[in-house]
Structures are given as C-alpha cells and as structure tokens.
Amino acid sequence: MAVTQKAGHQVFFIDNYLRPNDFIQKGFLQDKQIDYVGIYANTICYRDSLRMFDKIQELRDSGIWTGKIMVGGPHTSVALETIPDFVDHIIQGEGEHTILDILDGKETERVLKGRRVEDLDMLPFQPWHIFASLPYDNTCPWIEQGSIFTMNTSRGCPFGCSFCSVGSVWGKQYVAQSAERILSEMEYLVCDFGAQGFYFREDHFTLSLKRTTNFCELLLSRGIKTPWACETRVDRMTEDIVKLMAAAGCKAVYLGVESGSQRILDRLNKNVTVGQIESAIRWCKQARINVYCSLITGVPGETYEDFLKTEKLIRRLRPHSHCFNIFVGIPTSPLYRECLEKGLYEYKDDLGLLYPPGFDIKAEYFYGQGSSTFVDYRFRRRTAFDYRLKARQKRSRIRKTLGSRVPPNIMRFLK
C-alpha cells in the first residue's frame, strides 16, 4: 500500500477482519470510484476472501461496477487453484514491483510472480497514519506499556522445516532491513505516533547476528530505552547476543521450540537440538528476558512418549509462557506432501488443509471445549486419540510400578 501511495495513486484501506462490514454491498466501490480492488488472502481466512470475490463479481455482472480484482497474500502461492477464474490478477510472493506494473498498465498477465525486493531499506515506511487510527490491540503481554507497534523487518527463510510453507511464499533467500533503517522507523513512530514499544513479528529477527549486534549497539549508543520483543530460532542466539539484547531493551523472545523430543525435532527438520533449546531459554532467563515457547503436537508419527518429553522439558525449563499448537497439514509444505502421498490424514477440508487422526480430541484438550466444531466430527471421531485418558493411564501405571520409590518431584508430575 505504501508504494502505491508514493507512486501517486489514491488508496483506501479496509481491514474486514478487524471490523467486518458489508462495504461491497453498501456501494463503497462505486462511491469512491475505485478502479482496482486488491485483496490480501491467507488460507485460514480464505472463506471470507471468497465471499468478497463473489460479491464484487455480482457488481460486475450487473454492470454496477466495472473495475478489476487483484489478489495477493500467501494463499496465492499455496493454493492457486482455489482462486476463481474471474479474478483478473493473482500476485504470488512480493507485490511491490508487480502491483505498480499492473496499475500503470505495463502488466496484463493473470498469474504473476512478484519480483524480489532486494533492498528493503528502499521501501517507504508503512502508512502508519492509517494503521494507527484503527482499533487494533496494541498491547503485548511481555511489555508493560500499552502502545506497542508491530514491525516486520525481514523476508525469506533459509531453513526447511517440514511443517512450514513459508518457503513457497517468500523463498529461501533471506533479505532484511539494515539496523539503521529499523531504528529510523522506530524513532518516527515514537515521535509521530507515541509508540511505547515494538514487537518484531517475523520468522527470524536475529538470523543475522551481525545485524542484531548493530541494532542493539545503535539503541545503546543513542540512549534509546524503548522496550521491544522479537521472534526467532534457538540456534540463532548466543549467550553474548542475549546479554546484549537485554541491555538494549529486549523484554521477550518468541521461540519456535516445537518439541522436547529430538526424534520429532528431526522429523520436523528443525536442525536444532534439545540442548540448544535448553541453552537459549536458560540464557534468556538469566538475562531476565521473558521466553514464549511455541510447541507442536499431533505430528504424524509422534508417540505419547514424545509428547511427554515436550511436557517434561517445559516443566523443567519453566519459560514465561508456552502454547501447544496441533499439527495441521499446510499446502505445499514437505510434511503436507508426505501426508497426501501416504494417507497420513483423516480429513481434508475445502481449503486443502489436512487434519490427522485425533485432531478433534486434541483441539478440545489443548484449545478448549467446542474449539474444533468447525471440523466435521463424522469423518474423524471414530479414530480420535484421547490424550487426557492416555495421560491418566500412563501415569497410573508408573505410580503402581514404582510405588513408594517415586521421588517427590516426580510424584508431582505424575498427579
């Protein structure tokens, strides 16, 4: 959106996820004399994207509106075949160059592969005057201040986690803004919008230890004490960099830990060890940086013993918080392809997502009662795997076997 505004185009922005409304039916496109509608589509919310496509096409069929429809976002890369034929332009990957070519009439193809932006520093700042005026939740559980701005400073992932489809969207080439560019936008947000903290929501904020070091040293040299948090991997942290991050105002890190079982980590192709997980969390806690661990359960081939290893790891390390996510096969990811080829799923929904056996029960257990009602129980309830019952049976057998020999700290775990 920022590049189109900079090029002189008038842009209107509607977040229909934040504020659902019937802007299409209410004549917004006609009233504002819109020539192009660009819709961001992700797989989880794609049903609403389809609804908007259909409503806009109804306007075109009736002659009420005569503009064109463009769609971008990750769904275009992972499920191209689900996009209706009447959509005029489909942009896969990065769209900054391509959308300008479309608007200027230089590009007429329907399916377009966006060219990589090699220098992210050259991109204009996000249109913060629009985003800051909307009622987003600007809090962060790890930062006391209440005006936290979310930033994304890098693209691409050089890793090959088998459950992830990011590679098909951004590619494996990692491109990042410089530390100076990040700092300039932070200062702008503090001065013009009263930002009190920042959350760097991206796959690997600390992937480049050189950039991370430069960023922290710039914050310290300029006396900037604005708190911040970031997302990264355990193998992209060292004890020294963690100490430096803490000194530069880092209050929390979000780590993709995934599992406490080395067998499952290898299955997920994480290329990290349990030892690296333990070290990263220990360093952060020593530096008083809160740690949030993202975990995955229900991976095809995972045993209950694998799950217990993850539970045990979390109990031992005691991060600030953690969350279990139940595996769902995401189109184009390596594990998705394996699930399709080997039939390691029980249900495939209309978006192409694959649900392994027992997903319903796990969803009720980890997410809360009624959370998995969107999944048709008729297809999968008969082979569901009840983790709660299995846990009680396993712990009961251990107690009976060991009897009074169970140490007090282990007995607490077995209750």
GINOR-V147000 format. One record per pair of residues at least 24 apart in sequence whose C-alpha atoms are under 10 Angstrom apart, sorted by the first residue. I is the first residue (numbers start at 0). J is the second residue. If there is no record, write none. Layout:
i j
I J
I J
//
This chain:
i j
0 37
0 94
0 95
0 98
0 123
0 125
0 126
1 95
1 122
1 123
1 124
1 125
1 126
1 127
2 94
2 95
2 96
2 98
2 99
2 122
2 123
2 124
2 125
2 126
3 95
3 96
3 98
3 99
3 102
4 123
4 126
5 122
5 123
6 99
6 103
8 99
8 102
9 33
10 35
10 36
11 36
11 129
12 37
12 129
12 130
13 38
13 129
13 133
14 39
14 130
14 133
15 47
15 48
15 51
16 44
16 47
17 133
17 134
17 135
17 136
18 133
18 134
18 135
19 47
21 51
21 54
22 51
23 51
23 52
23 54
23 55
23 57
23 58
24 51
24 54
24 55
24 57
24 58
26 58
26 63
26 64
28 55
28 58
28 63
28 64
28 65
28 66
29 58
29 63
29 64
29 65
29 66
32 64
32 65
32 66
33 64
33 65
33 66
33 67
34 64
34 65
34 66
34 67
34 68
34 102
35 65
35 66
35 67
35 68
35 69
35 87
35 101
35 102
36 66
36 67
36 68
36 69
36 70
37 67
37 68
37 69
37 70
37 71
37 88
37 89
37 90
37 98
38 68
38 69
38 70
38 71
38 72
38 89
39 69
39 70
39 71
39 72
39 73
39 74
39 75
39 90
40 70
40 71
40 72
40 73
40 74
40 75
40 82
41 71
41 72
41 73
41 74
41 75
41 76
41 77
41 78
42 72
42 73
42 74
42 75
42 77
42 78
42 329
42 330
42 350
42 351
42 352
43 74
43 329
43 350
43 352
44 74
44 350
45 74
45 81
45 82
45 350
46 349
46 350
48 82
49 81
49 82
49 83
52 82
52 83
52 85
52 86
53 83
53 85
53 86
55 86
56 85
56 86
69 98
69 101
69 109
69 110
70 94
70 110
71 98
71 111
71 113
72 168
73 164
73 165
73 167
73 168
73 169
74 168
74 330
74 350
75 110
75 111
75 112
75 167
75 168
76 112
76 164
76 165
76 166
76 167
76 168
76 169
76 330
76 331
77 164
77 165
77 167
77 168
77 329
77 330
77 331
77 332
77 351
78 329
78 330
78 331
78 350
78 351
79 110
81 349
81 350
81 351
84 109
85 109
86 110
89 113
90 114
91 167
91 168
91 169
92 167
92 168
92 169
92 170
93 154
93 168
93 169
93 170
95 122
113 169
115 154
115 155
115 169
115 170
115 172
115 174
116 154
116 174
116 175
117 154
117 172
117 173
117 174
117 175
117 176
118 174
118 175
118 176
118 177
119 152
119 153
119 154
119 174
119 175
119 176
119 177
119 180
120 152
120 175
120 176
120 177
120 178
120 179
120 180
120 181
121 176
121 180
122 176
122 180
123 184
124 180
124 181
124 183
124 184
124 187
124 188
125 150
125 184
127 187
127 188
127 191
127 192
128 188
128 191
128 192
131 188
131 192
131 193
131 194
132 192
137 194
137 195
137 196
137 197
137 198
138 195
138 196
138 197
138 198
139 196
139 197
139 198
139 227
139 228
139 251
140 251
140 289
140 320
141 198
141 226
141 227
141 228
141 249
141 250
141 251
141 252
141 288
141 289
141 290
141 291
141 319
141 320
142 195
142 196
142 197
142 198
142 226
142 227
142 228
142 249
142 250
142 251
142 289
143 195
143 196
143 226
143 250
144 194
144 195
144 196
144 225
144 226
145 194
145 195
145 196
146 189
146 192
146 193
146 194
146 195
146 196
146 197
147 193
147 194
147 195
147 196
147 197
147 198
147 226
147 227
147 228
148 185
148 188
148 189
148 192
148 193
148 194
148 195
148 196
148 197
148 198
148 199
148 227
149 196
149 197
149 198
149 199
149 200
149 201
149 227
149 228
149 229
150 181
150 184
150 185
150 197
150 198
150 199
150 200
150 201
150 229
151 175
151 176
151 181
151 198
151 199
151 200
151 201
151 202
151 204
151 229
152 176
152 177
152 178
152 180
152 181
152 199
152 200
152 201
152 202
152 203
152 204
153 177
153 199
153 200
153 201
153 202
153 203
153 204
153 206
154 201
154 202
154 203
154 204
155 201
155 202
155 203
156 202
156 203
156 206
157 203
157 206
158 268
158 269
158 270
159 267
159 268
159 269
159 270
159 332
159 333
160 264
160 265
160 266
160 267
160 268
160 269
160 270
160 332
160 333
160 334
161 264
161 265
161 266
161 267
161 268
161 269
161 328
161 329
161 331
161 332
161 333
161 334
161 335
161 336
161 337
162 266
162 267
162 268
162 269
162 295
162 298
162 326
162 327
162 328
162 329
162 330
162 331
162 332
162 333
162 334
162 335
162 336
163 267
163 328
163 329
163 330
163 331
163 332
163 333
163 334
163 335
164 328
164 329
164 330
164 331
164 332
164 333
164 334
164 335
165 202
165 331
165 332
166 331
166 332
167 330
167 331
167 332
168 331
173 203
173 206
173 207
175 203
175 204
175 206
175 207
175 210
176 210
177 210
177 211
177 213
177 214
178 209
178 210
178 211
178 212
178 213
178 214
178 215
178 216
178 217
178 218
179 210
179 213
179 214
179 217
179 218
180 214
181 214
182 214
182 215
182 217
182 218
182 223
185 225
186 223
186 225
189 225
194 225
195 224
195 225
195 226
195 227
196 224
196 225
196 226
196 227
196 228
196 248
196 249
196 250
197 225
197 226
197 227
197 228
197 229
197 249
198 226
198 227
198 228
198 229
198 230
198 249
198 250
198 251
198 252
199 227
199 228
199 229
199 230
199 231
199 252
199 253
200 228
200 229
200 230
200 231
200 253
201 229
201 230
201 231
201 253
202 229
202 230
202 231
202 232
202 253
202 254
202 255
203 229
203 230
203 231
203 232
203 233
203 235
203 253
203 254
203 255
204 228
204 229
204 230
204 231
204 232
204 235
204 252
205 229
205 230
205 231
205 232
205 233
205 234
205 235
205 236
205 240
205 244
206 231
206 232
206 234
206 235
206 236
207 235
207 236
208 235
208 236
208 237
208 240
209 240
211 236
211 240
211 243
211 244
212 239
212 240
212 241
212 243
212 244
212 247
214 243
214 244
214 247
215 240
215 243
215 244
215 245
215 246
215 247
215 248
215 249
216 243
216 244
216 246
216 247
217 247
218 244
218 246
218 247
218 248
219 243
219 244
219 246
219 247
219 248
220 247
222 247
223 247
223 248
224 248
224 249
225 249
226 250
226 251
227 251
227 252
228 252
228 253
228 288
228 289
228 290
229 253
229 254
230 254
230 255
230 290
230 291
231 255
231 256
232 256
232 269
232 271
232 275
232 276
232 279
233 271
233 272
233 273
233 274
233 275
233 276
233 277
233 278
233 279
233 280
234 269
234 270
234 271
234 272
234 275
234 276
234 278
234 279
235 271
235 275
235 279
236 275
236 276
236 278
236 279
236 280
236 282
236 283
237 275
237 278
237 279
237 282
237 283
238 278
238 279
238 281
238 282
238 283
238 285
238 286
239 282
240 282
240 283
241 279
241 280
241 282
241 283
241 284
241 285
241 286
241 287
241 288
242 282
242 283
242 285
242 286
242 287
242 288
243 286
244 283
244 286
244 288
245 283
245 285
245 286
245 287
245 288
246 286
248 288
249 283
249 286
249 287
249 288
249 289
250 283
250 286
250 287
250 288
250 289
250 290
251 283
251 284
251 287
251 288
251 289
251 290
251 291
251 319
252 280
252 283
252 288
252 289
252 290
252 291
252 292
252 319
253 289
253 290
253 291
253 292
253 293
253 320
253 321
254 279
254 280
254 290
254 291
254 292
254 293
254 294
254 321
255 291
255 292
255 293
255 294
255 295
256 280
256 291
256 292
256 293
256 294
256 295
256 309
256 321
257 292
257 293
257 294
257 295
257 296
257 309
257 322
257 323
257 324
258 292
258 293
258 294
258 295
258 296
258 305
258 306
258 307
258 308
258 309
258 310
258 312
258 313
258 323
259 294
259 295
259 305
259 306
259 307
259 308
259 309
259 310
259 311
259 312
259 313
260 301
260 302
260 304
260 305
260 306
260 307
260 308
260 309
260 310
260 311
260 312
261 305
261 308
261 309
262 300
262 301
262 305
263 295
263 296
263 298
263 299
263 300
263 301
263 302
263 305
263 306
263 309
264 295
266 298
266 299
266 300
266 301
266 334
267 295
267 298
267 333
267 334
268 333
268 334
273 309
273 312
276 312
276 316
277 312
277 313
277 315
277 316
278 316
280 316
280 317
280 318
280 319
281 316
281 317
281 318
283 318
284 316
284 317
284 318
284 319
288 318
288 319
289 318
289 319
289 320
290 317
290 318
290 319
290 320
290 321
291 317
291 318
291 319
291 320
291 321
291 322
292 317
292 318
292 319
292 320
292 321
292 322
292 323
293 320
293 321
293 322
293 323
293 324
294 321
294 322
294 323
294 324
294 325
294 326
295 322
295 323
295 324
295 325
295 326
295 327
296 323
296 324
296 325
296 326
296 327
296 358
296 361
296 365
297 323
297 324
297 325
297 326
297 327
297 354
297 355
297 356
297 357
297 358
297 361
297 384
298 325
298 326
298 327
298 328
298 334
298 343
298 355
299 326
299 327
299 328
299 334
299 337
299 338
299 343
299 344
299 355
299 356
300 343
303 386
303 389
303 390
303 393
304 390
304 393
306 386
306 390
307 390
310 412
311 412
314 412
322 365
322 366
323 361
323 362
323 365
323 366
324 361
324 362
324 365
324 366
325 354
325 355
325 357
325 358
325 359
325 361
325 362
325 365
325 366
326 353
326 354
326 355
326 358
326 361
327 352
327 353
327 354
327 355
327 358
328 352
328 353
328 354
328 355
329 353
329 354
344 379
345 378
345 379
345 380
345 382
345 383
346 374
346 375
346 376
346 377
346 378
346 379
347 374
347 378
348 373
348 374
348 375
354 379
355 379
355 382
355 383
356 380
356 381
356 382
356 383
356 384
357 381
357 382
357 383
357 384
357 385
357 386
358 382
358 383
358 384
358 385
359 383
359 384
359 385
360 384
360 385
360 386
360 387
361 385
361 386
361 387
//
